């Protein structure tokens, strides 16, 4: 992991990207946590099974020393995670206070309900925490590396001097280590049970199923060459199929097309647009909303979705517009450099559409967050503008006028 981090750091220095997660170290950090989680889970299962098989404790000397030391680092790591969660909660409270003033400015003369103002501000604050993910991952991964190195050193020292560990000045340290080892061993078992329980919960709870679905979509988007132990990649079939349908339709009809994509669908839309021939790509406009293209993919996979790649996509398609909300924890602006940004990103949509009851909204408008972008009038407006901005020499869709009137 250290060598991998060194290579990633060198690559990032050769082509720095200020928006790249953890300054290019996101890959080694995720790999560090993945290896640690795999080792802890497999080691915990081995230790628990060995305890059950040797109930009397007389036939086996016990689990390997390294395994017990690895279990001992779990309690301090959990304490660190609790501290990080507390920091996030404090950050969310401070952001919510700032957002209350922003909500009052956005809905002037209407903010007479303190409870609704707090809900809108809280949704914005919680959505903004997504951008703190790289910092949480960096601290957790670095702590995992240091604690793992400490466990390795402790196991090596114990293996060299097993009889001296509990004598003299080492007695307190040895006792604390044994307590941490026992607690960590049971926490591994508890974590495995929670992992299985969460998987079963997905069959009954729609929110849990949605969360797992998001993670599944991201994990199975990349080809198996990137992670050979993952499930089969659906993008290897979806992207060529979508590309073929776009090329076939535009060639057979000579028409123009607005390619609309929400959330992960916007990633598929961009991938399909990249695969189109240049002549077909100029007949296509992009409309993305709730898109993680820059906020997540661009930061975590800058080589494929960084600012240069997104700017090239904007230049290759005929036109592109992106919609986002401040209450959306997944989607965000594209942040293209220079004058390209305003040409692609529409200012953040109002969410909710109305603060109180109006003639258009006789019931309180819901806070939509990441969902139902089509319900916003801005969606139909931007789609209409994209059709109008496509090249004039491309035939427009046929529309029928009023009875007896002209048609075009």
Buried (B, 14 or more C-beta within 10 A) or exposed (E): BEEBBEEBBEEBEEEEBEEBBBBBBBBBBBBBBEEBEEBBBEBBEEBBEBBEEBEEEEEEEEBBBBBBBBBBBBBBBBEBBEEBEEBBEEBBEEBBEEBBEEBBEBBEEBBEEEEBBBBBBBBBBBBBBBBBBBBBBBBBBBBBBEBBEBBEEBBEBBEEEEEEBBEEEBEEEBEEBBEBBBBBBEBBBEBBEEEEEEEEBBEEEEEBBEEBEBEBBBEBBBEEEEEEEBEEBEBBEBBEEBBEEBBEBBEEEEBBBBBBBBBBBBBBBBBBBBBBEEEBBBBBBBBBBBBBBBBBBBBBBBEEBBBBBBBEBBEBBBBBBBBBBBBBBBBBBBBBEEEBBEEBBBEBBBBBBBBBEEEEBEEEBEBBBBBEBEEBEBBEEBBEBBBEEBEEEBEEEEEEEEEEEEEE
